[in-house]
Amino acid sequence: MKLRKRIVSTTTRYIGWAARRNELAHGYVTQTQSPDYSQPSQRIVTAYALLPSHARSNLWFDAEPEWNYLASDINEFARQFQNLDESFQDLAGSVERQLNDIGEV
């Protein structure tokens, strides 16, 4: 892929993930307890979720949050952030090599 296209592609991915980062940084964790309906005994299980701040009323519709992230979601976000970081490191190396090739570094 041409360098310009890689720059556009990588920065576009960054812009999309920036919003997700803000959700993670400004949300709050809440606890819920409910029966585990997959178990015959239906024991009570505790789960935790990351929700938007109540101060952000535009992210709450009819008392329901726009998003509700569980640990598995957050683990996937961490993996995607790591992939994005690696993409930027690779891109930076490509830019440096290209600048070296033209004698700009």
One Martini backbone bead per residue (centre of mass of N, CA, C, O) as a GRO file, in nm:
protein
  105
    1MET     BB    1   0.099   0.035   0.020
    2LYS     BB    2   0.079   0.343   0.015
    3LEU     BB    3   0.171   0.577   0.235
    4ARG     BB    4  -0.074   0.765   0.225
    5LYS     BB    5  -0.286   0.539   0.271
    6ARG     BB    6  -0.173   0.449   0.545
    7ILE     BB    7  -0.214   0.711   0.691
    8VAL     BB    8  -0.519   0.734   0.651
    9SER     BB    9  -0.599   0.460   0.770
   10THR     BB   10  -0.469   0.493   1.053
   11THR     BB   11  -0.606   0.763   1.135
   12THR     BB   12  -0.895   0.660   1.107
   13ARG     BB   13  -0.875   0.448   1.325
   14TYR     BB   14  -0.805   0.644   1.551
   15ILE     BB   15  -1.062   0.813   1.552
   16GLY     BB   16  -1.250   0.578   1.629
   17TRP     BB   17  -1.087   0.505   1.903
   18ALA     BB   18  -1.110   0.772   2.061
   19ALA     BB   19  -1.402   0.740   2.153
   20ARG     BB   20  -1.358   0.479   2.313
   21ARG     BB   21  -1.154   0.594   2.511
   22ASN     BB   22  -1.350   0.801   2.638
   23GLU     BB   23  -1.547   0.598   2.749
   24LEU     BB   24  -1.346   0.456   2.938
   25ALA     BB   25  -1.245   0.718   3.095
   26HIS     BB   26  -1.569   0.834   3.164
   27GLY     BB   27  -1.673   0.607   3.301
   28TYR     BB   28  -1.857   0.362   3.499
   29VAL     BB   29  -1.883   0.130   3.755
   30THR     BB   30  -2.107  -0.149   3.786
   31GLN     BB   31  -2.327  -0.351   3.975
   32THR     BB   32  -2.467  -0.685   3.933
   33GLN     BB   33  -2.747  -0.898   4.026
   34SER     BB   34  -2.817  -1.238   3.909
   35PRO     BB   35  -2.937  -1.495   3.771
   36ASP     BB   36  -2.820  -1.808   3.645
   37TYR     BB   37  -2.993  -1.943   3.379
   38SER     BB   38  -2.776  -2.179   3.300
   39GLN     BB   39  -2.851  -2.281   3.585
   40PRO     BB   40  -3.051  -2.477   3.770
   41SER     BB   41  -3.007  -2.308   4.046
   42GLN     BB   42  -2.979  -2.001   3.994
   43ARG     BB   43  -2.754  -1.848   4.087
   44ILE     BB   44  -2.600  -1.577   4.210
   45VAL     BB   45  -2.453  -1.321   4.015
   46THR     BB   46  -2.171  -1.116   3.952
   47ALA     BB   47  -2.149  -0.806   3.775
   48TYR     BB   48  -1.963  -0.589   3.555
   49ALA     BB   49  -1.994  -0.245   3.431
   50LEU     BB   50  -1.954  -0.006   3.176
   51LEU     BB   51  -2.070   0.329   3.192
   52PRO     BB   52  -2.207   0.610   3.145
   53SER     BB   53  -2.237   0.901   3.253
   54HIS     BB   54  -2.497   1.082   3.396
   55ALA     BB   55  -2.390   1.360   3.285
   56ARG     BB   56  -2.454   1.212   2.998
   57SER     BB   57  -2.767   1.231   2.885
   58ASN     BB   58  -2.715   1.159   2.573
   59LEU     BB   59  -2.639   0.840   2.679
   60TRP     BB   60  -2.947   0.834   2.773
   61PHE     BB   61  -3.233   0.612   2.716
   62ASP     BB   62  -3.479   0.551   2.899
   63ALA     BB   63  -3.259   0.462   3.131
   64GLU     BB   64  -3.058   0.375   2.901
   65PRO     BB   65  -2.764   0.293   2.782
   66GLU     BB   66  -2.574   0.313   2.501
   67TRP     BB   67  -2.361   0.161   2.684
   68ASN     BB   68  -2.229  -0.184   2.795
   69TYR     BB   69  -1.940  -0.292   2.938
   70LEU     BB   70  -1.752  -0.567   2.955
   71ALA     BB   71  -1.468  -0.734   3.006
   72SER     BB   72  -1.459  -0.853   2.718
   73ASP     BB   73  -1.472  -0.581   2.574
   74ILE     BB   74  -1.219  -0.452   2.703
   75ASN     BB   75  -1.020  -0.664   2.603
   76GLU     BB   76  -1.070  -0.603   2.303
   77PHE     BB   77  -0.984  -0.311   2.311
   78ALA     BB   78  -0.693  -0.366   2.397
   79ARG     BB   79  -0.620  -0.524   2.143
   80GLN     BB   80  -0.684  -0.291   1.942
   81PHE     BB   81  -0.488  -0.084   2.061
   82GLN     BB   82  -0.238  -0.253   2.007
   83ASN     BB   83  -0.271  -0.268   1.701
   84LEU     BB   84  -0.257   0.037   1.658
   85ASP     BB   85   0.022   0.080   1.775
   86GLU     BB   86   0.166  -0.105   1.572
   87SER     BB   87   0.083   0.055   1.321
   88PHE     BB   88   0.232   0.316   1.401
   89GLN     BB   89   0.512   0.197   1.423
   90ASP     BB   90   0.525   0.100   1.130
   91LEU     BB   91   0.472   0.373   0.998
   92ALA     BB   92   0.713   0.523   1.117
   93GLY     BB   93   0.923   0.341   0.981
   94SER     BB   94   0.837   0.406   0.689
   95VAL     BB   95   0.889   0.708   0.699
   96GLU     BB   96   1.186   0.694   0.776
   97ARG     BB   97   1.281   0.532   0.529
   98GLN     BB   98   1.185   0.735   0.315
   99LEU     BB   99   1.354   0.973   0.419
  100ASN     BB  100   1.625   0.833   0.386
  101ASP     BB  101   1.603   0.785   0.075
  102ILE     BB  102   1.584   1.120   0.030
  103GLY     BB  103   1.760   1.274   0.259
  104GLU     BB  104   1.579   1.395   0.529
  105VAL     BB  105   1.753   1.247   0.789
   0.00000   0.00000   0.00000
